[in-house]
Amino acid sequence: MSPTYDVIVIGLGGMGSAAAHHLSARGARVLGLEKFGPVHHHGSSHGGSRITRQSYFEDPAYVPLLLRAYELYDRLEQDTGREIATLCGGVMLGRPDSRPVSGSLLSAERWGLPHEMLDAKEIRRRFPTLTPRADEVALYEARAGLVRPENTVAAHLQLATRDGADLHFEEPMTRWEPYRDGVRVHTAEDTYTAGQLVICPGAWAPRLLTDLGVAFSIERQVMYWFQPTGGVRPFLPENHPIYIWEDAQGVQVYGFPSIDGPELGAKVAFFRKGTPCTPETIERTVHDDEVAAMADQVGRLIPSLPGRFLKAATCMYSNTPDEHFVIARHPAHPEAVTVAAGFSGHGFKFVPVVGEIVADLALDGTTGHPIDLFDPSRLTAAPA
Ligand SMILES: Cc1cc2nc3c(=O)[nH]c(=O)nc-3n(C[C@H](O)[C@H](O)[C@H](O)COP(=O)(O)OP(=O)(O)OC[C@H]3O[C@@H](n4cnc5c(N)ncnc54)[C@H](O)[C@@H]3O)c2cc1C
């Protein structure tokens, strides 16, 4: 008896929804299983906005993937008519040797990406809300901006459904096992068989990928919305870039123009200053001292932003030890299982290209995209 599906995708968040789209667009019979409803707020792909940029300070190896992600985001907007990307420009700010500045410059120069270097005076002139210190500089990238996570996930789910994928929500996988030449997947409702399994578990990686041997650590992160003193006009995307700022102590803050309407002000957050958590135990309440610390830190760069605190929301990072992704055929099940996990707080801008890579791996066993950096063997104990 042949399996019911060609591919079963576990998790229909950012990465899994993109995988379901790319797989079904290539004609595969796809089943997607998701623990929660469509476009939910319990994982890592919510909160209205995600930064996107090309001069990538984390490693120049990401740049070709970003160029492809930009093309695919464009196509996603055209194919669905949804508003997804706003390229309002971006400043990576700090002292010249800070990672956002020096790393972004390295990627820009290595790949010949358009950029400008601004000194503190020029930053203040071009972007009057920003008040950098005299020894701070910025790399400005006109092609940086933001993408909308909820619209992205909804768009991928829409296209997957259009192309015939079966998407089951509120139906978590309870377990799976190798079966004949493929896999058998169990839920409380049913059992399904497929030739290939794709696991995109987000913050559930420690539970769903135990046999991968990667030490994922899950972190609680908070997003804050403030009403700027004097209103949102200077913060509208036509006036305001996205920004990532590292101070002299190495603390990183990032933020967005005001895109959610005047009543929602503008969003800001700490980059990588989370606390360990699990999806079951994460503290969803945001406390006054956290709000005060955020207002204090961002107020040093943008004094007018923390006028009035409006709201906050929590989200989870799934970190790998080196903060690079894991995208590969599962080393313990290389014939039938593909994994995409450990996006370490910087994965969303890659969502469509990850969907494309995962479809390559599941259907062809290999991909033309450069993904050596994401091989899990770099993180697992070396054999004796
Ligand atoms: C506060 C915050 C800010 C961020 N800012 C940026 C940014 O500016 N730029 C950027 O590029 N990235 C950013 N990121 C990172 C980016 O959002 C994530 O890397 C990305 O959303 C991860 O997608 P995912 O598919 O791995 O996880 P998710 O979208 O959480 O998807 C995992 C899915 O698996 C499902 N699932 C779990 N267990 C099961 C099961 N047993 N059966 C079925 N389904 C299951 C979950 O319900 C969930 O839907 C940020 C993240 C956070 C939290």
Ligand as a Chemical Component Dictionary entry (heavy atoms), coordinates in Angstrom:
data_LIG
# 
_chem_comp.id                   LIG 
_chem_comp.type                 NON-POLYMER 
_chem_comp.pdbx_formal_charge   0 
_chem_comp.three_letter_code    LIG 
# 
loop_
_chem_comp_atom.comp_id 
_chem_comp_atom.atom_id 
_chem_comp_atom.alt_atom_id 
_chem_comp_atom.type_symbol 
_chem_comp_atom.charge 
_chem_comp_atom.model_Cartn_x 
_chem_comp_atom.model_Cartn_y 
_chem_comp_atom.model_Cartn_z 
_chem_comp_atom.pdbx_ordinal 
LIG C1  C1  C 0 10.411 38.768 19.922 1  
LIG C2  C2  C 0 10.978 38.191 18.677 2  
LIG C3  C3  C 0 11.536 39.041 17.751 3  
LIG C4  C4  C 0 12.108 38.548 16.588 4  
LIG N1  N1  N 0 12.619 39.436 15.693 5  
LIG C5  C5  C 0 13.096 38.979 14.506 6  
LIG C6  C6  C 0 13.494 39.903 13.519 7  
LIG O1  O1  O 0 13.391 41.117 13.701 8  
LIG N2  N2  N 0 13.953 39.403 12.326 9  
LIG C7  C7  C 0 14.039 38.058 12.097 10 
LIG O2  O2  O 0 14.475 37.674 11.003 11 
LIG N3  N3  N 0 13.654 37.163 13.031 12 
LIG C8  C8  C 0 13.181 37.588 14.217 13 
LIG N4  N4  N 0 12.744 36.700 15.164 14 
LIG C9  C9  C 0 12.915 35.260 14.944 15 
LIG C10 C10 C 0 11.838 34.640 14.068 16 
LIG O3  O3  O 0 10.583 35.213 14.355 17 
LIG C11 C11 C 0 11.864 33.146 14.290 18 
LIG O4  O4  O 0 13.172 32.668 13.943 19 
LIG C12 C12 C 0 10.818 32.412 13.459 20 
LIG O5  O5  O 0 9.541  32.970 13.679 21 
LIG C13 C13 C 0 10.818 30.936 13.832 22 
LIG O6  O6  O 0 9.832  30.251 13.071 23 
LIG P1  P1  P 0 9.545  28.707 13.384 24 
LIG O7  O7  O 0 8.707  28.209 12.283 25 
LIG O8  O8  O 0 10.846 28.025 13.688 26 
LIG O9  O9  O 0 8.722  28.730 14.773 27 
LIG P2  P2  P 0 7.141  28.918 14.972 28 
LIG O10 O10 O 0 6.632  29.937 14.049 29 
LIG O11 O11 O 0 6.884  29.076 16.421 30 
LIG O12 O12 O 0 6.545  27.538 14.461 31 
LIG C14 C14 C 0 6.686  26.306 15.164 32 
LIG C15 C15 C 0 5.330  25.634 15.100 33 
LIG O13 O13 O 0 5.386  24.264 15.517 34 
LIG C16 C16 C 0 4.145  23.982 16.141 35 
LIG N5  N5  N 0 4.258  22.730 16.890 36 
LIG C17 C17 C 0 5.001  22.511 17.994 37 
LIG N6  N6  N 0 4.854  21.226 18.400 38 
LIG C18 C18 C 0 4.026  20.631 17.519 39 
LIG C19 C19 C 0 3.506  19.304 17.382 40 
LIG N7  N7  N 0 3.816  18.347 18.270 41 
LIG N8  N8  N 0 2.654  19.031 16.364 42 
LIG C20 C20 C 0 2.325  19.996 15.468 43 
LIG N9  N9  N 0 2.799  21.279 15.554 44 
LIG C21 C21 C 0 3.639  21.583 16.550 45 
LIG C22 C22 C 0 3.916  25.216 16.970 46 
LIG O14 O14 O 0 2.588  25.325 17.422 47 
LIG C23 C23 C 0 4.312  26.324 16.006 48 
LIG O15 O15 O 0 3.226  26.770 15.243 49 
LIG C24 C24 C 0 12.145 37.156 16.348 50 
LIG C25 C25 C 0 11.566 36.291 17.271 51 
LIG C26 C26 C 0 10.972 36.809 18.420 52 
LIG C27 C27 C 0 10.355 35.853 19.391 53 
# 
loop_
_chem_comp_bond.comp_id 
_chem_comp_bond.atom_id_1 
_chem_comp_bond.atom_id_2 
_chem_comp_bond.value_order 
_chem_comp_bond.pdbx_ordinal 
LIG C1  C2  SING 1  
LIG C2  C3  SING 2  
LIG C2  C26 DOUB 3  
LIG C3  C4  DOUB 4  
LIG C4  N1  SING 5  
LIG C4  C24 SING 6  
LIG N1  C5  DOUB 7  
LIG C5  C6  SING 8  
LIG C5  C8  SING 9  
LIG C6  O1  DOUB 10 
LIG C6  N2  SING 11 
LIG N2  C7  SING 12 
LIG C7  O2  DOUB 13 
LIG C7  N3  SING 14 
LIG N3  C8  DOUB 15 
LIG C8  N4  SING 16 
LIG N4  C9  SING 17 
LIG N4  C24 SING 18 
LIG C9  C10 SING 19 
LIG C10 O3  SING 20 
LIG C10 C11 SING 21 
LIG C11 O4  SING 22 
LIG C11 C12 SING 23 
LIG C12 O5  SING 24 
LIG C12 C13 SING 25 
LIG C13 O6  SING 26 
LIG O6  P1  SING 27 
LIG P1  O7  DOUB 28 
LIG P1  O8  SING 29 
LIG P1  O9  SING 30 
LIG O9  P2  SING 31 
LIG P2  O10 DOUB 32 
LIG P2  O11 SING 33 
LIG P2  O12 SING 34 
LIG O12 C14 SING 35 
LIG C14 C15 SING 36 
LIG C15 O13 SING 37 
LIG C15 C23 SING 38 
LIG O13 C16 SING 39 
LIG C16 N5  SING 40 
LIG C16 C22 SING 41 
LIG N5  C17 SING 42 
LIG N5  C21 SING 43 
LIG C17 N6  DOUB 44 
LIG N6  C18 SING 45 
LIG C18 C19 SING 46 
LIG C18 C21 DOUB 47 
LIG C19 N7  SING 48 
LIG C19 N8  DOUB 49 
LIG N8  C20 SING 50 
LIG C20 N9  DOUB 51 
LIG N9  C21 SING 52 
LIG C22 O14 SING 53 
LIG C22 C23 SING 54 
LIG C23 O15 SING 55 
LIG C24 C25 DOUB 56 
LIG C25 C26 SING 57 
LIG C26 C27 SING 58 
# 
